[in-house]
Amino acid sequence: MYGALLIGALRARWPQAGLKFFGVGGDRMRAVGCDIIVDARELSVVGILEILSHLPGIWASFQRLIAEADRRKPDLAVVIDAPAFNWRVAREMKRRGVPVVYYVCPQFWAWRQRRVRLLRKYVDRALVIFPFEEGFFRARGVSAEFVGHPLGELRRPSGSREDYALKHSLDHSKPWIALMPGSRIKEVRMNLPGMLGSAALLDGGFEFLLPVAPTLDRAVAEDLLRGLSGERRRRIHLVDEALPALAHARAGVIASGTATVEAAMMETPFVMVYRVNPLTYRVGRSLVKVPYFAMVNLIAGEQVVAELVQDDFTGERVRAELNKIIPSGHQREKMLAQMRRVKTLLRGGDNSSLPPIERAAQSIADLMDRHSTQQLGLQGH
């Protein structure tokens, strides 16, 4: 998603340049003309232990990408998130004299802080999307620039609640709860059963929206819903897009990740949940150095939304937290006010002159211009 936005912004900045893009991505990048060498779904693995069985395939994808880079000889490499894969891509590009931009940097401030040296060594510029990251990386010798979050300019989708209800066979007189278990199969299998358990504990006055991420096969969600009784199943509605579901929902139960930021941008109160393999959790929790899991809480520097992780993620706990934020009142209004403050921070503050994605494109353009000038100077010398 971020790659597609960036491609659009770079093309808008240089309409006559005939820019060409290739690399790792999915349907959105493909739709804007990027030549996809490795489908992002090949790399969609969550968990320290889970990744081991996928290593041969991931290694083959990596080799295929580097071979294509050797053939095409790119002028610039932009790596986005996915640190286990992308720092190795950055290393190989740096060895070949290709300048590297890291967009959406690894969360080394949360764990494995010593790995910041990888950015310092292999990355020419780090474009960070959270306001607290710039100081962290700069203090450790990384050329970092806060450009704002690419979701900072999200607007509510058009269309009325009544039209949405008609499209998805919903009762528009009832409040809707968005259930968002994640964008990877493993996440969905770990998180959706608990979400469905909490839905079962809420009375029949609610209906539930379950957006199916574009990285998932719809059959995965349908398979997990198959065991529900008739009435419980009828209350769960599979939908295609997350943003309209969030925009029209009264509240949400959302797995930790980008969807929590999207919910904040839509000003939809929610409960954050997450569950992973128990051993993965024990290993990972001992390494994490931050007080919160939810990005909304980290950005705000305080608890905006409840976090129910691992053993705390139960149907009863989720129901209890939802009952605090679904009714109108102080707790709901306080969360909405905090979300609005987070939205301002994500955009880069009140004084930012350009949308975040355009600021990222501008920084990349500046780096390319500087690199081209240096190359000309070397040739002249």
N, C-alpha and C positions, 0 to 999 in steps of 0.2 A: 504494500500500500504506500509506504513512504517512498520507495523507489519510483513508483509511477508518478507520484506528485512531484518528485525532484526532476524527473525527466521532463515533465511538462513545463516546470519553471525554467529549466536550463534552455529548452527550445524557445520559450517565449523571450528569453534574454538575448539569444543569438539566433534570430529567425532565419538569417541568411547563411549560417555556418554549415548547414548540412550535418549536424551532429548525428553520430551513430552510437548505439548502445548495445552491449551484449553482456551476458553474465548469468547470475542466479536470480530467479524470480518466479512469479506465478502469473495468474491470468491477468491481473491488473497491469503489470509491467508489459506483458505480451500485447495487451490491447493498445498500449501507447507506442508500440513499435520497437520494443526491446527484443533482441534476438536471444531467446532463452536457451542457454547451454545446459544448465542444471535446473530442473524444476525444484522449487523450494520445498515441495512436499517430501522430496528425498532426504531432507535434512531435519524434518519435523520430529524430533525426538526429545522427550523430557525425562530427566532423571540421571543421576550419576551411574547407576547400575544399568538402566535401560539402554544407554547409549552403546554399551559394550557390544551387544549383539548386532548393532547396526554399523559398526566401524568399517567393515570391509566395503560396504556400499558407499559410505560417506567418503572413504579414501579414494574410491574409484571416481566419484563425482569431482573431488578436489583435483585429481590428476587430469581429468577431462577439461576442467576449467582452465588450469594452468597451461595445458597444451594449446588450447584455443587462444589464450592470451599471447603465447609465443608466436602463434601464426599471425594474429591480427596486430600485434604491437600497439596497444592502446596509449593514448597521450595522458590518461589519468585513470586512476582506480578509485572508486568510491565503495567502501565496504559499510554495510548497514547491520548493526546489532550482531547477533550470532557469533560471540567471541571465540568459541572453541574452533570454529571453522575459519572465521575471518582474520584472526591475527596471523594465521598461516598464509592466507592469501596476501595480506599486507606484506609479510616478510618476503614472499616470492616476488612481488611487484617491486619492492624496494631494491632487492638484489638486481633487478633488471633496469633500474634507473627510472622507474615509473613513479611519479608523485602519488601519494596515497592520502585520501581523506577518509576519516572514520566518522560516519554519521550515525547518531544514536549509539553512543559509546558503551562499552561493557560497564557493568555496574561494579567496578572494582572498589568503589567507596563502600559497598555493602559487604564484600568478602574478597579474599585473595588480593589484598591491596598491593602486595609486592609485585603483582603482575602489571602494574602501571608501567614498569620498565619496558614492557613490550610496545606500548604506545609510544613511549619516548624514543625507542630505537627504530621503529618501522613506520611511523605515521607522521606525515608532514603537518597535518592539521586535524584536530579533533573538534567536531561540531556537536556540542552537547545540547540536550533538550530540556534539562531541568536546571533551574537557576542556581542551585547549590553546587552543581558539578564543576562549573568553570573554575572557581577558586580551588577546589580539591585537586584538579588535574594540573592547574598552573603551578601550584605550590610544589608539585612533584616533577616539574620540568617539561610538561607537555604543552605544546602550543594549542591551547583550547579556547574556544569561543562559544558563548551561549547564544544560540540563534532562536530560541523559543521552541515550543513543542509543535510538531507538524499538525497535531490535532487542535492547536490553539485557535484556529479560525473556523472550526466546525460550526455549522449553523443547523438549526432544527430543520428536518426535512419538511417539504411542503405537503399539503394534504390534510384533510380533516380527520378527526377521530372517527366520525361516522363512516367515512369512506374506507378507512383502514379496517373498521369492524366488518363492513360488508365484504371486503376483499378476502378476509381471513375467517369468515363465519364466526365472529365474536359477538358477544352480547355487550353493546356499548354502554348499557346501564350499569354494568359491573366494573369494579376496579380491576386492572390487569397488573400482574407481577411478571417482570422479565426474568427468565432463568438463563444465565450465560455460563456454561460449564467450561469453556475454553475452546481453543482453535485446533488442538491436536487430539488424535484418537485417545491416547493414554490419559490425557487430562479429562476428557469427557467421561471415560469409563470410571475414573476415580471420583469425579465431582458430581456427575449428574444424579446417581442414585441418592446421595444425601439431599440434593435439591428437591428431588421428587418426594423424598420422605417428609421434608418440611411442607411441601405443597399439600400432602395428604392430611397434615394436621390443621391446615387452615380450612375454614368452613366453605360451604358451597357458594358463598357470595363472591368468590374470586375466580378469575380465569388466568391462565398462564401462557406467556409467550416464550417460545424456545427458538431463538434464531440459530440457524445452522451455518457455521462459519464456512467461507468459500474453500478453505483448506480441507474440509471434511466431506465425506460421502453421506448424503442424507440417510442412507440405509443404516448407518451406525446409530443415529439418534432413534430411528424407528425401531431398531432391534431392542434398544434399551427400554423403549416405551411399551413393548409388546406384552410384558407381563402385568401391566396395570389393568385393573378391573374397568368395566365399561364406562362408568360415570367418571372415575378418576382420569381415564384416558381422554374422554371428551373435553375435559377442562384444560388439557395441554394442547397448544396449537403450534405446530412447526411453521416457522416463517423464514423468509430468505435473507432479510437484511436486519442488521443489529440496530442501526441508528433509528429507524422509524419505531421499532419495538421499544427502545429506550425512551424515545421522545413521548410516546403515548402511554407508557406504563406509569402506574402510580408509585411503584417502588421496584427494586431489583434484588436478586441474589446472584452475585457475580464473582466468578473465579478471579483470583489475583492475576493481573496482566493489563494489557492495553485497554480492555473493555472497561476497567474501572475509571480510566481517564475519559473514555467516551461517555460514560454515565455522568461524570461530573460536568462535562461540556453540555450535556442535555439537561442538566439540573434535575436528575432523577435520583432521589435518595435510595441508598442500597446498603446491603450487608455484604462484606467481602468474605469469601470462603476459599479454602484450598485444602487439598489432600493429595499426598504422594505416597509412594512406597515407604513403609515405616523405616527401613534401613536408610534409604535415601534421605529421609527427613532427619534422622538422628545425626547422620554425617554432616548434612548441610547446615543444620541448626547450630552445630558447634562452631561453624566457620563464619556465620553471618554476624555482622558488626553493627547493624542498625536497629533502632527501636521498633520500627513498624515494617509490615509487609506491603500494605496498600500504598500505591504511588500517591494517591490523594493525601494520605496522612503524612508521608515523607515530605511532600512539597509544602504542605501547610505547617509542618513542624509540630503538629499536635494531632490527636485522634479526632478525625472528622467522621469516619465511618467505623463501625464495629468490625473486628477481624476475628473470624472463627476458623482456626487452622488446625488440621489433623484431628486430635481427639476432641477438641472444642467444637468441631463441625458436626453438630447433631441436629436432627429435625426440630427438637424442642428448643435449642438455643437459637436457631434461625427464626423460628416462629416468634420467640420472645422479642428478638431485636426488631423484626418487622412490625410487631405490634406497637413499637415505640415511634416508628417513623411513617407509618401509613396514615394514621389520623392527623388531621390538621391540629396544630398546637405548637408549643414551644420547641420541642425536640426536633420536629420536622423543619420548622422555620430556621432554627439554629444551623442545621446541616445545610440547608439551601444557601444561607448567607456565607458559610464557610466555602461551599463549592464555588460561589461567585468570586470569592477572593482567590481561590486556586486557579480559576479560569484567567484572571488578570495576570497572575504570575506566569502561567504557561505561555501567554502571548508575549511575554517579555516586559511586562509592566505597562503602565498607562502611556508612557512616552515613546513606545516603539513605533517607528515610522513605516516599517514594512511587515507584511505577514511573515511568519516563521519560515515557511518553505522558500519564499523569495530571498530572505536573508541568508539561508543556507546556499541557495544558488549563487548569490552575489559573492559569498566567501569562496566558493569553488571557482567562480570566474576569476577572482583576484589571484588565486593560487595558480591557475593555469596561465594567466597573463605573466605572472612573475617567473614561472618556470620557462615560458617561451622566451622571455627577455634574457634569462640566464643562458639558455641554450644558444641564442644568437650571439651573446657576448663571448661564449666559449669558442664558437665557430670563427668569429672575427679575430679573436686572439690567436 
